[in-house]
């Protein structure tokens, strides 16, 4: 539909919005329907953003702040959650204001970032015995993979030409993720063996 309305050579930043704008120019009903669709899309985006902010603040306050400060009062935990939400929004706003295609770029690496949760998911559910990985190692691998994904995309993939060697940011991050898991786990297990605690002393 977008190609038929906008033309084969059109390359809008947001094909969805451009298509709806064309539909709104057709008639009064098209204007009404387009306004309704755009409003619905904004509501969906706001709902998703709200859920992400709640998830981020809950994760940081419950898994980081409270374990580090178990005697914190409910007011302090609430304040920490609000600070985390404000910082998250500030980062998102900075990306949107500094990058012309900020949302499009984030959508492009969304799968790559989500891919970094796969090792933690698999080892967390099915890892046992020699395949049991320490939680901090899983977290470190995920962080290393996410940072690599961002770095490869913004530093290389985003500006690559058809003649250059293509590197997928998500797969590059996954490779670094798994490599970090293997190396860190070997170091931890070696340290545990040296202390005489055996392989599973740190798990």
C-alpha positions in Angstrom: 0.0 0.0 0.0 2.8 2.4 0.8 4.6 1.8 -2.5 1.3 2.3 -4.5 0.5 5.6 -2.6 4.0 7.1 -2.2 5.7 5.7 -5.2 8.5 3.1 -5.6 11.2 5.7 -5.2 9.9 7.1 -1.9 12.0 6.5 1.2 10.2 8.2 4.1 11.6 8.0 7.7 8.2 6.6 8.8 6.4 4.8 6.0 3.4 4.1 8.3 2.9 7.8 9.1 3.5 8.9 5.4 0.9 6.3 4.2 -1.7 7.5 6.8 -1.1 11.1 5.8 -1.9 10.2 2.2 -5.0 8.4 3.3 -6.1 11.5 5.3 -6.0 13.6 2.1 -8.4 11.4 0.2 -11.7 12.3 1.9 -13.4 13.3 5.1 -13.8 9.7 6.1 -10.1 9.1 5.3 -9.2 12.0 7.5 -11.3 10.6 10.4 -9.9 7.1 10.0 -6.3 8.3 9.7 -6.7 10.5 12.8 -8.1 7.5 14.7 -5.2 5.2 13.5 -2.5 7.8 14.4 -4.0 8.3 17.8 -4.2 4.6 18.4 -0.6 4.2 17.4 0.5 6.9 19.8 -1.5 5.3 22.6 0.2 1.9 21.8 3.6 3.6 21.9 2.9 5.3 25.2 1.6 2.1 26.7 4.7 0.2 25.7 7.0 3.0 27.0 5.1 3.1 30.3 5.5 -0.7 30.7 9.2 -0.5 29.9 9.8 2.3 32.4 8.0 0.3 35.1 10.0 -2.8 34.2 13.4 -1.0 34.3 12.6 0.8 37.6 11.4 -2.5 39.2 14.4 -4.4 38.0 16.9 -1.8 39.3 15.2 -1.1 42.6 14.3 -4.7 43.4 17.4 -6.5 42.1 20.1 -3.9 42.7 19.1 -1.2 45.1 17.3 -3.3 47.7 19.9 -6.1 47.9 22.6 -3.5 48.4 20.5 -1.6 51.0 18.1 -4.1 52.6 17.2 -1.7 55.4 15.9 0.8 52.9 12.5 2.3 53.7 9.6 2.1 51.2 10.0 5.9 50.6 13.7 5.4 49.7 12.9 2.5 47.3 10.1 4.6 45.7 12.6 7.5 45.2 15.2 5.1 43.7 12.5 3.8 41.2 11.6 7.4 40.2 15.2 8.3 39.7 15.8 5.3 37.5 12.7 6.1 35.4 13.9 9.7 35.0 17.4 8.6 33.9 15.9 6.1 31.5 13.7 8.8 30.0 16.6 11.2 29.7 18.7 8.7 27.8 15.8 7.9 25.5 15.1 11.6 24.9 18.8 12.3 24.2 18.8 9.5 21.6 15.6 10.9 20.0 17.0 14.5 19.9 20.5 13.7 18.7 19.7 11.0 16.1 17.5 12.0 13.2 16.4 8.4 12.9 16.6 7.6 16.6 13.5 5.4 16.8 14.3 3.7 13.5 17.8 2.9 14.6 16.6 1.5 17.9 14.1 -0.6 16.1 16.9 -1.9 13.8 18.9 -3.2 16.7 16.0 -4.3 18.8 16.4 -7.9 17.8 20.1 -7.8 18.3 19.7 -6.5 21.9 17.0 -9.1 22.6 19.3 -11.8 21.3 21.7 -11.2 24.2 19.1 -12.6 26.6 19.2 -16.0 24.9 22.3 -17.5 26.7 21.0 -16.4 30.1 17.6 -17.8 29.3 19.0 -21.2 28.1 21.6 -21.7 30.8 19.3 -20.4 33.5 16.6 -22.9 32.6 18.6 -25.9 31.4 22.1 -25.5 32.8 23.1 -28.0 35.5 26.3 -29.6 36.6 29.1 -28.5 34.3 26.8 -26.3 32.4 25.7 -24.3 35.5 26.8 -20.7 35.0 27.1 -18.2 37.8 24.5 -15.4 37.6 27.1 -12.7 37.6 28.8 -14.3 34.6 25.5 -14.5 32.8 24.9 -10.8 33.5 28.4 -9.8 32.4 28.0 -11.7 29.2 24.7 -10.0 28.5 26.2 -6.6 29.1 29.2 -7.3 27.0 27.0 -8.5 24.2 24.7 -5.4 24.4 27.5 -3.0 24.4 29.1 -4.8 21.4 25.7 -4.7 19.6 25.5 -0.9 20.1 29.1 -0.3 19.2 29.1 -2.4 16.0 25.8 -0.9 14.8 26.6 2.7 15.4 30.3 2.4 14.7 30.2 0.2 11.6 27.0 -1.4 10.4 25.1 1.9 10.2 27.6 3.4 7.7 28.5 0.3 5.8 28.2 0.3 2.0 27.3 -2.6 -0.2 31.0 -3.1 -1.1 32.0 -3.4 2.5 32.1 -6.6 4.6 28.8 -6.8 6.4 28.8 -7.5 10.1 25.5 -8.1 11.9 25.5 -6.2 15.2 23.2 -8.7 17.0 25.3 -11.8 16.0 28.5 -10.0 16.8 27.1 -9.2 20.2 26.0 -12.8 20.7 29.6 -14.0 19.9 31.1 -11.7 22.4 28.4 -12.6 24.9 29.1 -16.4 24.7 32.9 -15.8 24.6 32.6 -13.7 27.8 30.6 -16.5 29.4 33.2 -19.1 28.5 36.2 -17.1 29.6 34.8 -15.7 32.8 33.4 -19.1 33.8 36.8 -20.8 33.2 38.5 -18.1 35.3 36.0 -18.5 38.2 36.2 -22.2 38.2 40.0 -22.1 38.1 40.0 -19.7 41.0 37.6 -22.0 42.9 39.7 -25.0 42.3 42.8 -23.2 43.5 41.0 -22.3 46.7 40.2 -25.9 47.1 36.5 -25.4 46.9 35.9 -27.5 43.8 34.2 -26.5 40.6 30.8 -25.5 42.1 32.1 -23.5 45.0 31.1 -20.2 43.5 27.7 -21.2 42.1 
